[in-house]
Amino acid sequence: MAMVEWFEFQIPSKIICAEHCVDSIGMEMEKVDGSKVLLVTDKGVEKAGLAQAVIDGMESGNVEVVGVFNEVPPNSEVKIVQKCFEAASSNGADSLVSVGGGSVIDTAKAAVILMIEGGDLLDHQSAVYVPSGAVPPHIAVPTTAGTGSESTFAAVIADHEQKMKLIFQSPELAPTVAMLDPTVTTTLPPHLTASTGIDALTHCIEALHSEMHEPICDGIALHGIKLIASSLPRAFKDGSDIEARTLMLLSANMGGVAFSNAFVGIIHAMAHSVGGKFGIPHGVANAILLPYGMEFNLRYVEEGIPAKYKMVAESLGLDVRNDDDETAARKAIEHIRKLNLELGLPQRLSEVGLPEDGLEAVTEDAMIDGCMFNNPGEPEFDEVLELYKKAF
């Protein structure tokens, strides 16, 4: 696969990885000049005591938690972001701490836009968001290992009126500090460990086959796949396995860094569509669609996709030394299908609420999703519809 003639690679700012690193979050916020913090989370994280652990850690610095916004749903949406911004404004917050999964962190990212610009979030949708003023400090504490949102340049927010997922993108949206603390992920239930873990795997694989792939991201993504292959089954079976939880946080973060630079393709375009229209959780949608999307992309031989997937197979721990590229690629795809089964994940879109009469509508949305344009080749409407039918 030929390298792009020119590329730009950006690394998000500070990443801290350690057990109980949230104990020093106040000190880290003080370093980035935050003093009045709104904590953004969801009710599940709050009930598990994870938000309180972070609040306690604020005492390590000269900062004040001026409020807690805990209304983030599993798939955040425009009105929730508006409410989060209003909470920040009414409490006089000058900084944010997000504690939760991708939806929570993305809500905080989008709220940052409104803290800078004001107005309505939809007023600021563009190909690339350019801040008009100083960006408020934002520290992210992921409680899942999947989205990598703590180190990505985008916020994915649903617009229920349009029944679409909107992408707000800018390097300035990456959190100022990402704190990867495995102790806040040990209570994550097995089914969420599974779906978020496969989400991380999808990020790594899509960064490899994206038209914008480049050597730095390739290396990060391949090592991320290797870590997921060794640690996801362990974390699924034993949530208290700190080493496995740490490796999953790292691999999710690596996937986030890789796809923030190389972007993702057809699998995410299709997952965004079914999530936006029918509320199918993002990690679950990716888990179902990943093998089908990889099979579809095998046709792009000149673009080197089978060779890329052979590297995926090697990173998954498969012995493909004597296999040609396509044989090895198909072994990787079959291995992912078996992994999904072992993790108890759904195998078909029909199992998770997608009605058959909605297939054309989700295809229409997938075709205009920005991720589709980064896929190798140019998938046609009928091809994507047929792919949905296979996954249905």
C-alpha positions as CSV (number, residue, x, y, z in Angstrom):
1,M,0.0,0.0,0.0
2,A,1.6,3.2,-1.2
3,M,2.2,5.9,1.5
4,V,0.4,9.2,1.0
5,E,2.7,11.7,-0.6
6,W,2.3,14.1,2.3
7,F,1.0,13.7,5.8
8,E,0.8,15.6,9.1
9,F,0.9,13.8,12.4
10,Q,-0.3,15.5,15.6
11,I,0.0,14.1,19.2
12,P,-2.6,15.2,21.7
13,S,-1.2,16.8,24.8
14,K,-0.2,15.2,28.1
15,I,-1.2,11.6,28.7
16,I,-0.7,10.1,32.2
17,C,-1.1,6.4,32.8
18,A,-0.9,4.9,36.4
19,E,-2.9,3.3,39.0
20,H,-4.6,5.9,41.2
21,C,-3.3,8.8,39.0
22,V,-6.7,10.5,39.5
23,D,-5.5,11.2,43.1
24,S,-3.4,14.0,41.6
25,I,-5.9,15.4,39.2
26,G,-6.2,18.7,41.1
27,M,-2.5,19.3,40.8
28,E,-2.7,18.6,37.0
29,M,-5.6,21.0,36.6
30,E,-3.7,23.7,38.5
31,K,-0.8,23.2,36.1
32,V,-3.0,24.0,33.1
33,D,-4.5,27.1,34.9
34,G,-7.9,25.7,35.7
35,S,-9.4,26.9,39.0
36,K,-13.2,26.5,38.8
37,V,-14.1,23.0,37.5
38,L,-17.4,21.6,36.2
39,L,-17.3,17.8,36.5
40,V,-19.1,16.2,33.6
41,T,-20.3,12.6,34.0
42,D,-23.3,10.3,33.9
43,K,-25.5,8.8,36.6
44,G,-24.0,5.3,36.3
45,V,-20.4,6.5,36.8
46,E,-21.6,8.7,39.7
47,K,-23.4,5.8,41.3
48,A,-20.3,3.6,41.0
49,G,-18.4,6.2,43.1
50,L,-16.0,7.0,40.3
51,A,-16.9,10.7,40.1
52,Q,-16.4,11.1,43.8
53,A,-12.9,9.5,43.5
54,V,-12.1,12.3,41.0
55,I,-13.6,15.0,43.2
56,D,-11.5,13.8,46.1
57,G,-8.4,14.0,43.8
58,M,-9.1,17.7,43.2
59,E,-7.9,18.3,46.7
60,S,-4.3,17.8,45.5
61,G,-4.4,21.2,43.8
62,N,-5.7,24.7,44.4
63,V,-8.9,24.1,42.4
64,E,-12.6,24.1,43.2
65,V,-15.4,21.8,41.9
66,V,-18.1,24.4,41.3
67,G,-20.7,21.9,40.0
68,V,-21.4,18.4,38.7
69,F,-23.3,17.7,35.4
70,N,-24.5,14.1,35.4
71,E,-27.1,14.0,32.7
72,V,-25.1,12.6,29.9
73,P,-26.9,9.6,28.2
74,P,-25.2,6.7,26.4
75,N,-25.3,8.6,23.1
76,S,-25.0,12.2,23.8
77,E,-26.9,14.7,21.8
78,V,-27.1,18.4,21.0
79,K,-29.5,19.4,23.7
80,I,-27.4,17.7,26.4
81,V,-24.4,19.6,25.3
82,Q,-26.4,22.8,25.5
83,K,-27.4,21.9,29.1
84,C,-23.8,21.1,30.0
85,F,-22.6,24.5,28.7
86,E,-25.4,26.2,30.7
87,A,-24.3,24.4,33.8
88,A,-20.7,25.5,33.3
89,S,-21.8,29.1,32.6
90,S,-24.2,29.3,35.6
91,N,-21.6,27.9,38.0
92,G,-18.8,30.2,36.7
93,A,-16.6,27.2,35.5
94,D,-13.4,28.0,33.7
95,S,-12.5,24.4,33.1
96,L,-14.0,20.9,32.7
97,V,-13.2,17.4,33.9
98,S,-15.0,14.6,32.1
99,V,-15.3,11.2,33.9
100,G,-16.9,8.5,31.8
101,G,-17.0,6.9,28.4
102,G,-16.8,8.4,25.0
103,S,-20.2,10.0,25.3
104,V,-19.3,11.9,28.4
105,I,-15.9,13.0,27.1
106,D,-17.4,14.1,23.8
107,T,-20.1,16.1,25.6
108,A,-17.4,18.0,27.4
109,K,-15.5,18.6,24.2
110,A,-18.6,20.0,22.5
111,A,-19.3,22.1,25.6
112,V,-15.8,23.6,25.2
113,I,-16.9,24.9,21.9
114,L,-19.8,26.7,23.5
115,M,-17.7,28.0,26.3
116,I,-15.6,29.7,23.7
117,E,-18.2,30.7,21.1
118,G,-21.6,30.8,22.9
119,G,-24.8,30.4,20.9
120,D,-26.1,27.1,19.6
121,L,-23.9,24.1,19.0
122,L,-25.3,23.6,15.4
123,D,-24.1,27.1,14.5
124,H,-20.5,25.8,14.9
125,Q,-20.7,22.7,12.7
126,S,-18.1,22.8,10.0
127,A,-15.5,20.6,8.3
128,V,-12.9,21.8,10.9
129,Y,-13.8,23.9,13.9
130,V,-11.4,26.8,14.4
131,P,-11.7,28.4,17.9
132,S,-12.1,32.1,18.0
133,G,-10.6,32.4,21.5
134,A,-8.6,30.6,24.2
135,V,-9.6,27.0,24.8
136,P,-10.7,26.2,28.4
137,P,-8.7,23.4,30.1
138,H,-10.3,20.0,29.9
139,I,-9.0,16.9,31.7
140,A,-10.5,13.6,30.6
141,V,-10.7,10.5,32.8
142,P,-12.0,7.5,30.7
143,T,-13.9,4.9,32.6
144,T,-14.1,2.6,29.5
145,A,-11.4,1.4,27.2
146,G,-12.7,1.9,23.7
147,T,-13.4,5.3,22.1
148,G,-10.0,6.8,22.8
149,S,-11.9,10.1,23.0
150,E,-9.6,11.3,25.7
151,S,-7.0,11.8,23.0
152,T,-9.0,12.4,19.8
153,F,-9.7,15.6,17.9
154,A,-13.4,15.0,17.4
155,A,-16.7,15.0,19.3
156,V,-19.5,12.8,18.0
157,I,-22.9,14.2,19.0
158,A,-26.3,13.0,18.0
159,D,-28.9,15.4,16.5
160,H,-32.2,13.7,17.3
161,E,-34.2,16.1,15.1
162,Q,-32.2,15.1,12.0
163,K,-31.7,11.5,13.3
164,M,-28.0,11.8,12.5
165,K,-24.7,11.8,14.3
166,L,-22.7,15.0,13.8
167,I,-18.9,15.2,14.0
168,F,-17.2,18.3,15.4
169,Q,-13.5,18.2,14.6
170,S,-10.4,20.2,15.6
171,P,-7.1,19.4,17.1
172,E,-8.0,22.0,19.7
173,L,-10.8,19.7,21.0
174,A,-8.4,17.1,22.3
175,P,-8.5,17.2,26.1
176,T,-5.6,19.1,27.6
177,V,-4.7,16.1,29.8
178,A,-5.8,12.5,29.6
179,M,-5.5,10.5,32.8
180,L,-5.5,6.7,32.2
181,D,-6.3,5.2,35.6
182,P,-7.1,1.5,35.4
183,T,-8.7,1.5,38.9
184,V,-11.7,3.5,37.5
185,T,-12.4,0.8,34.9
186,T,-12.5,-2.3,37.1
187,T,-16.3,-2.0,37.7
188,L,-17.1,-1.8,33.9
189,P,-19.5,-4.8,33.2
190,P,-18.3,-7.6,30.9
191,H,-20.7,-6.6,28.1
192,L,-19.4,-3.0,28.0
193,T,-15.8,-4.2,28.3
194,A,-16.4,-6.3,25.2
195,S,-18.2,-3.7,23.0
196,T,-15.8,-0.9,23.9
197,G,-12.8,-3.1,23.4
198,I,-13.9,-4.1,19.9
199,D,-14.5,-0.4,19.3
200,A,-10.8,0.2,20.1
201,L,-9.9,-2.7,17.7
202,T,-12.0,-1.1,15.0
203,H,-10.2,2.2,15.4
204,C,-6.8,0.5,15.0
205,I,-7.9,-1.5,11.9
206,E,-9.6,1.4,10.2
207,A,-6.6,3.7,10.8
208,L,-4.5,1.1,8.9
209,H,-6.8,0.8,5.8
210,S,-7.7,4.5,5.6
211,E,-6.6,6.4,2.6
212,M,-4.9,8.8,5.0
213,H,-2.8,6.1,6.7
214,E,0.9,6.8,7.3
215,P,3.8,5.0,8.9
216,I,3.6,6.6,12.4
217,C,-0.1,5.7,12.7
218,D,0.5,2.2,11.2
219,G,3.0,1.4,14.0
220,I,0.8,2.8,16.7
221,A,-2.3,0.9,15.4
222,L,-0.5,-2.4,14.9
223,H,0.8,-2.4,18.5
224,G,-2.6,-1.4,19.7
225,I,-4.1,-4.5,18.0
226,K,-1.4,-6.6,19.7
227,L,-2.3,-5.2,23.1
228,I,-6.0,-5.8,22.6
229,A,-5.5,-9.3,21.4
230,S,-3.7,-10.2,24.6
231,S,-5.7,-8.1,27.2
232,L,-9.3,-7.9,26.0
233,P,-10.2,-11.5,26.8
234,R,-8.5,-11.2,30.2
235,A,-10.4,-8.0,31.1
236,F,-13.6,-9.5,29.9
237,K,-13.2,-12.6,32.1
238,D,-11.8,-10.8,35.2
239,G,-12.6,-7.1,35.5
240,S,-10.2,-6.8,38.5
241,D,-7.2,-7.7,36.3
242,I,-5.4,-4.4,36.7
243,E,-2.7,-5.3,34.1
244,A,-5.3,-6.2,31.5
245,R,-7.3,-3.0,32.3
246,T,-4.2,-0.9,31.9
247,L,-3.3,-2.4,28.6
248,M,-6.8,-1.9,27.3
249,L,-6.7,1.8,28.3
250,L,-3.4,2.1,26.5
251,S,-4.6,0.3,23.4
252,A,-7.8,2.4,23.2
253,N,-5.7,5.5,23.6
254,M,-3.4,4.4,20.9
255,G,-6.3,3.7,18.6
256,G,-7.6,7.2,19.3
257,V,-4.3,8.8,18.4
258,A,-4.0,6.7,15.3
259,F,-7.4,7.4,13.8
260,S,-7.3,11.0,14.8
261,N,-4.5,11.4,12.3
262,A,-5.3,8.7,9.7
263,F,-9.1,8.8,10.1
264,V,-11.5,5.9,9.8
265,G,-13.6,4.5,6.9
266,I,-16.6,2.5,5.8
267,I,-17.2,0.7,9.1
268,H,-17.5,3.9,11.1
269,A,-19.6,5.6,8.4
270,M,-22.1,2.7,8.6
271,A,-21.9,2.5,12.4
272,H,-22.6,6.2,12.8
273,S,-25.7,5.9,10.6
274,V,-27.3,3.0,12.5
275,G,-26.4,4.8,15.8
276,G,-27.9,8.1,14.7
277,K,-31.1,6.7,13.3
278,F,-31.8,3.8,15.6
279,G,-29.7,4.3,18.7
280,I,-27.6,1.3,18.3
281,P,-24.6,1.6,20.7
282,H,-21.4,2.6,18.8
283,G,-19.2,-0.2,20.0
284,V,-21.9,-2.8,19.3
285,A,-22.4,-1.5,15.8
286,N,-18.7,-1.5,15.1
287,A,-18.4,-5.1,16.5
288,I,-21.1,-6.3,14.1
289,L,-19.8,-4.4,11.1
290,L,-16.1,-4.8,11.4
291,P,-15.8,-8.3,9.8
292,Y,-18.1,-7.3,7.0
293,G,-16.3,-4.0,6.3
294,M,-13.0,-5.8,6.2
295,E,-14.3,-8.4,3.8
296,F,-15.6,-5.6,1.6
297,N,-12.2,-3.9,1.6
298,L,-10.4,-7.0,0.4
299,R,-11.3,-6.0,-3.1
300,Y,-8.8,-3.1,-2.9
301,V,-5.7,-5.2,-3.8
302,E,-3.8,-2.5,-5.6
303,E,-4.3,-0.3,-2.5
304,G,-2.6,-3.0,-0.5
305,I,-5.5,-3.8,1.8
306,P,-5.0,-7.6,1.9
307,A,-1.4,-7.0,2.9
308,K,-2.5,-4.6,5.6
309,Y,-4.8,-7.2,7.0
310,K,-2.0,-9.8,7.0
311,M,-0.3,-7.5,9.4
312,V,-3.5,-7.4,11.4
313,A,-3.4,-11.2,11.5
314,E,0.2,-11.1,12.8
315,S,-0.7,-8.6,15.5
316,L,-3.6,-10.8,16.6
317,G,-1.1,-13.5,17.2
318,L,-2.0,-15.7,14.2
319,D,0.7,-17.8,12.5
320,V,0.3,-16.6,8.8
321,R,4.0,-16.8,7.8
322,N,3.3,-19.2,5.0
323,D,0.0,-17.6,3.8
324,D,-0.5,-15.2,1.0
325,D,-2.0,-11.8,1.8
326,E,-5.7,-12.7,1.1
327,T,-5.6,-16.0,3.0
328,A,-4.0,-14.3,6.0
329,A,-6.5,-11.5,5.8
330,R,-9.4,-13.9,5.8
331,K,-7.9,-15.7,8.9
332,A,-7.8,-12.3,10.7
333,I,-11.5,-11.7,9.8
334,E,-12.5,-15.1,11.0
335,H,-10.6,-14.6,14.2
336,I,-12.4,-11.4,14.9
337,R,-15.8,-13.1,14.3
338,K,-14.8,-15.8,16.8
339,L,-13.6,-13.2,19.3
340,N,-17.0,-11.4,19.1
341,L,-18.7,-14.7,19.8
342,E,-16.5,-15.4,22.8
343,L,-17.3,-11.9,24.1
344,G,-21.0,-12.5,23.8
345,L,-21.5,-9.7,21.3
346,P,-24.4,-9.6,18.8
347,Q,-23.6,-10.9,15.3
348,R,-26.3,-9.3,13.3
349,L,-27.9,-5.8,13.1
350,S,-31.3,-7.4,13.2
351,E,-30.5,-8.5,16.8
352,V,-30.0,-4.9,18.0
353,G,-33.0,-3.0,16.7
354,L,-32.4,-2.2,13.1
355,P,-35.6,-2.8,11.1
356,E,-35.3,-4.2,7.6
357,D,-37.3,-1.4,6.2
358,G,-34.6,1.0,7.6
359,L,-31.7,-0.3,5.5
360,E,-32.0,2.1,2.6
361,A,-32.3,5.1,5.0
362,V,-29.1,4.1,6.9
363,T,-27.3,3.6,3.6
364,E,-28.2,7.1,2.6
365,D,-26.8,8.6,5.7
366,A,-23.7,6.4,5.6
367,M,-22.9,7.5,2.0
368,I,-22.7,11.2,3.2
369,D,-20.8,10.5,6.4
370,G,-17.3,12.0,6.2
371,C,-15.7,8.7,7.2
372,M,-16.8,7.1,4.0
373,F,-14.5,9.4,2.0
374,N,-11.5,8.0,3.8
375,N,-12.2,4.4,2.8
376,P,-10.0,2.9,0.1
377,G,-11.8,3.0,-3.2
378,E,-15.2,4.7,-3.7
379,P,-18.0,2.4,-2.4
380,E,-21.3,2.9,-4.3
381,F,-24.8,3.1,-2.8
382,D,-25.8,-0.3,-3.9
383,E,-22.6,-1.8,-2.6
384,V,-23.1,-0.3,0.9
385,L,-26.8,-1.3,0.9
386,E,-25.8,-4.9,0.1
387,L,-23.2,-4.8,2.9
388,Y,-25.9,-3.7,5.3
389,K,-28.1,-6.6,4.1
390,K,-25.3,-9.1,4.7
391,A,-24.8,-7.7,8.3
392,F,-28.5,-7.6,8.9
